[in-house]
């Protein structure tokens, strides 16, 4: 049991679960805004644990920035160029704001049929998919997965989906 501001949360899948409100949120972790090296940015991005990828629209941006840092061929402890550092600082603020974000736990009913809907997309920077469950009039995001495209690029958009589904 984890207590934040006199409120009890259960730890479930790395998230904090509020059984009274039936919601999930990230545990309180802060990304250090002073980090400005290749090694530091990779370490900070790796520290955000989101197994269901509910926060993917924000977390993938950090991975794109880290990919850009790798493309610049900096050494591990070299400072990030000013242009990338501005993007990084904006992203750090967004990551730190995620601790205020809550999302509802969605449960499926055994009494209704379920449709699973999958969307996927690729671009030159990112490829990924989302999986939704639809029951009656309710549609809920179950999970999502995305990856930054390899530095050498993707040769086939359909081949990219194979990468996403593989471990």
LINSUL-V657992 format. One record per residue. RES is the residue in three letters. PHI is phi as a letter, one per 30 degrees, with the letter a starting at -180 (NA if undefined). PSI is psi in whole degrees, 0 to 359 (none if undefined). OMEGA is omega in radians with two decimals (none if undefined). Layout:
BEGIN
[[RES PHI PSI OMEGA] [RES PHI PSI OMEGA]]
END
This chain:
BEGIN
[[UNK NA 136 3.12] [UNK c 136 3.14] [UNK c 125 3.04] [UNK b 121 3.14] [UNK h 50 3.10] [UNK i 17 3.12] [UNK c 134 -3.10] [UNK d 133 3.08] [UNK b 147 2.99] [UNK c 146 3.06] [UNK d 123 3.14] [UNK b 120 3.11] [UNK h 31 -3.14] [UNK i 354 3.07] [UNK c 166 2.97] [UNK c 126 -3.11] [UNK c 127 3.08] [UNK c 103 -3.07] [UNK d 337 3.14] [UNK d 315 -3.13] [UNK c 351 -3.14] [UNK h 48 -3.13] [UNK b 160 3.05] [UNK c 154 3.00] [UNK a 162 3.09] [UNK d 147 3.02] [UNK d 156 -3.09] [UNK d 101 3.04] [UNK b 142 3.12] [UNK c 134 3.04] [UNK d 131 -3.05] [UNK d 116 -3.13] [UNK d 347 -3.13] [UNK d 346 -3.13] [UNK d 129 -3.14] [UNK b 36 3.07] [UNK b 165 3.11] [UNK e 311 -3.13] [UNK d 315 -3.11] [UNK d 317 -3.13] [UNK d 320 3.10] [UNK d 318 3.12] [UNK d 317 -3.13] [UNK d 317 3.14] [UNK d 320 -3.13] [UNK d 339 -3.11] [UNK d 351 3.12] [UNK d 111 -3.07] [UNK c 115 -3.10] [UNK b 76 -3.01] [UNK d 332 3.11] [UNK c 358 3.14] [UNK h 36 3.11] [UNK d 339 -3.10] [UNK c 19 -3.04] [UNK e 321 3.14] [UNK e 333 3.11] [UNK c 313 -3.04] [UNK d 329 -3.12] [UNK d 331 3.10] [UNK d 320 3.10] [UNK d 322 3.13] [UNK d 326 3.08] [UNK d 319 3.11] [UNK d 316 3.11] [UNK d 320 3.09] [UNK d 319 3.10] [UNK d 323 3.09] [UNK d 318 3.10] [UNK d 319 3.14] [UNK d 334 3.13] [UNK d 355 3.05] [UNK h 39 3.07] [UNK d 155 2.99] [UNK d 165 -3.06] [UNK e 313 -3.04] [UNK c 13 3.12] [UNK d 145 3.13] [UNK d 145 3.09] [UNK d 137 3.09] [UNK e 151 -3.04] [UNK e 317 -3.13] [UNK e 313 3.12] [UNK d 327 -3.14] [UNK d 324 3.08] [UNK d 316 3.08] [UNK d 317 -3.13] [UNK d 316 -3.12] [UNK d 320 3.07] [UNK d 318 -3.14] [UNK d 321 3.12] [UNK e 317 3.10] [UNK d 315 3.12] [UNK d 316 3.13] [UNK d 317 -3.14] [UNK d 332 3.09] [UNK d 342 -3.12] [UNK d 335 -3.11] [UNK d 344 3.09] [UNK d 348 -3.07] [UNK d 131 3.05] [UNK b 148 3.04] [UNK b 146 -3.06] [UNK d 147 3.01] [UNK d 129 3.13] [UNK c 127 3.09] [UNK c 144 3.10] [UNK c 145 3.12] [UNK d 141 3.08] [UNK d 345 -3.04] [UNK d 354 -3.13] [UNK b 151 3.06] [UNK d 155 -3.09] [UNK b 135 2.98] [UNK c 134 3.05] [UNK c 129 -3.08] [UNK b 127 -3.11] [UNK c 131 3.04] [UNK c 140 3.04] [UNK b 156 -3.12] [UNK a 154 3.07] [UNK b 153 3.01] [UNK b 183 3.14] [UNK d 341 -3.10] [UNK c 325 -2.98] [UNK b 150 2.96] [UNK b 149 -3.11] [UNK a 183 -3.14] [UNK b 163 3.01] [UNK b 148 3.11] [UNK b 124 3.14] [UNK c 152 3.00] [UNK c 131 3.14] [UNK c 124 3.08] [UNK b 114 -3.08] [UNK i 233 -3.14] [UNK d 354 -3.10] [UNK c 134 3.09] [UNK b 128 -3.06] [UNK b 141 3.02] [UNK d 123 3.08] [UNK d 309 3.05] [UNK a 169 3.14] [UNK b 162 3.10] [UNK b 137 3.08] [UNK b 154 3.10] [UNK b 150 3.02] [UNK d 138 -3.12] [UNK d 147 3.09] [UNK e 151 -3.11] [UNK e 327 3.13] [UNK d 350 3.10] [UNK j 169 3.12] [UNK c 131 -3.13] [UNK d 332 -3.12] [UNK b 129 3.10] [UNK d 322 3.14] [UNK d 330 3.08] [UNK d 331 -3.14] [UNK d 324 -3.13] [UNK d 325 3.06] [UNK e 323 3.10] [UNK d 321 -3.10] [UNK d 317 -3.08] [UNK d 340 -3.12] [UNK d 153 -3.10] [UNK d none none]]
END
